[in-house]
Amino acid sequence: MRSIWNGAISFGLVSIPIKLVNATENHSISFRQIHLADGGRIRYRKVCELDEEEVSGGEIGKAYEDADGTMIPITDEDLAQLPLPTAKTIEIVAFVPADRIDPLQMDAAYYLSANGVPAAKPYTLLREALKRSNRVAVAKYALRGRERLGMLRVVDDVIAMHGLLWPDEIRAPQDAAPEGDITVRDAELDLADALMDTLGEVDMDSLHDDYREAVEELVAAKAAGETVLPAEPEDTGDGKVIDLIAALENSVRAARKSRNVEGAGDGDGDSGMADVHPIKKTSSKTSGKTAQTTTGTAKKTTRRTPTGKTVTRSGSSTAKKSAPKSTGAKKSTSTAKKSAGSAGSRTTVKKTTTKTATKTATKKRTSSSSGGTTAKKTAPSRKRTSA
């Protein structure tokens, strides 16, 4: 890689000769301006405003424009005479934890390469010291006519330097936060956590510029004279979120589907959505059995008439009405009892019915026996009368 700056790292009294090379490169596709009428390229020419003549690069210098528009010429000699100790030196001023550096300050990135064999030993010393301390070095350096702030850290076996903005170059985030008192519910946070867990981590090397690839395909198709069909726009919802919970749930489902997670889209797992099962209906056979049980129970109902006689009635009609509502033998029995009660009867068990029947039979036997005795007594008296 071609170096863009040569100098040295000042590490206390140790000086490490280094070369500065760019650590990044720009892959963006650049376009040229053309004349639409004939396709001719449009170029910019540097023209003096006073005489309106084109000026070459050798005739161009630097100047500072004052507030009233006055141009104050500044030459390279003027800048070279300034007391700038970092003109050719990266001066380390402190070692701090990496989290002390605000990512907002980070600018361009460079690799620092040891310049020559004598620089290998102190270069390795600084690299290993940074590794073991888990810290980064804050340094000052001069590049392209100005003093800059930098951060030195270890990347693999190389010392890298990130250009930093000065603290007073970072703007305060005024009026950037949403206005008003906005509260977030725990359910929304849980869904956001589920979405983050579903998306998980990513291999940074697998990320690429899809737009640049699309532009390259467009250029290739145009060069081949092919017709390029417009791509269908994706439905982004116009940035309107009506239901945040529903949007988060749909996002979790989509993320699971894209990552082929087992059970994606069925609402189970940790998405907080329960399965819904239909209620099982009672079959006709079960209803029939229930009706029979109810009928059998209803037959045990007895009733006492106003004249004192005990009458046993069948409750089959009542049981039939109660059968569709009953779900078991116990409920059918209670239904039969209620039905018998509504008809003004008393419900008894087998023992009570048996006792009642026994008493009734005893009374009949008693009455019949007493009747026979009376008849016998009456017969002699009749005989006597006839005599």
Stockholm file with secondary structure:
# STOCKHOLM 1.0

chainA/1-387         MRSIWNGAISFGLVSIPIKLVNATENHSISFRQIHLADGGRIRYRKVCELDEEEVSGGEIGKAYEDADGTMIPITDEDLAQLPLPTAKTIEIVAFVPADRIDPLQMDAAYYLSANGVPAAKPYTLLREALKRSNRVAVAKYALRGRERLGMLRVVDDVIAMHGLLWPDEIRAPQDAAPEGDITVRDAELDLADALMDTLGEVDMDSLHDDYREAVEELVAAKAAGETVLPAEPEDTGDGKVIDLIAALENSVRAARKSRNVEGAGDGDGDSGMADVHPIKKTSSKTSGKTAQTTTGTAKKTTRRTPTGKTVTRSGSSTAKKSAPKSTGAKKSTSTAKKSAGSAGSRTTVKKTTTKTATKTATKKRTSSSSGGTTAKKTAPSRKRTSA
#=GR chainA/1-387 SS CCEEEEEEEEETTEEEEEEEEESCCCCCCCCCCBCTTTCCBCCCCCBCTTTCCBCCGGGCCEEEECTTSCEEEECHHHHHTSCCTTSSEEEEEEEEEGGGSCGGGEEEEEEEEECSGGGHHHHHHHHHHHHHHTEEEEEEEEETTEEEEEEEEEETTEEEEEEECCGGGSCCCTTCSCSSCCCCCHHHHHHHHHHHHHHCCCCGGGCCCHHHHHHHHHHHHHHTTCCCCCCCCCCCGGGCCSCHHHHHHHHHHHHHHHTTCTTTTTTCGGGSCCCCCCCCCCCHHHHHHHHHHHHHHHTTEEEECTTSCEEECCCHHHHHHHGGGCCSHHHHHHHHHHHHHHTTCEECCHHHHHHHHHHHHHHHHHHHHHHHHHHHHHHHHHHHHHC
#=GC SS_cons         CCEEEEEEEEETTEEEEEEEEESCCCCCCCCCCBCTTTCCBCCCCCBCTTTCCBCCGGGCCEEEECTTSCEEEECHHHHHTSCCTTSSEEEEEEEEEGGGSCGGGEEEEEEEEECSGGGHHHHHHHHHHHHHHTEEEEEEEEETTEEEEEEEEEETTEEEEEEECCGGGSCCCTTCSCSSCCCCCHHHHHHHHHHHHHHCCCCGGGCCCHHHHHHHHHHHHHHTTCCCCCCCCCCCGGGCCSCHHHHHHHHHHHHHHHTTCTTTTTTCGGGSCCCCCCCCCCCHHHHHHHHHHHHHHHTTEEEECTTSCEEECCCHHHHHHHGGGCCSHHHHHHHHHHHHHHTTCEECCHHHHHHHHHHHHHHHHHHHHHHHHHHHHHHHHHHHHHC
//
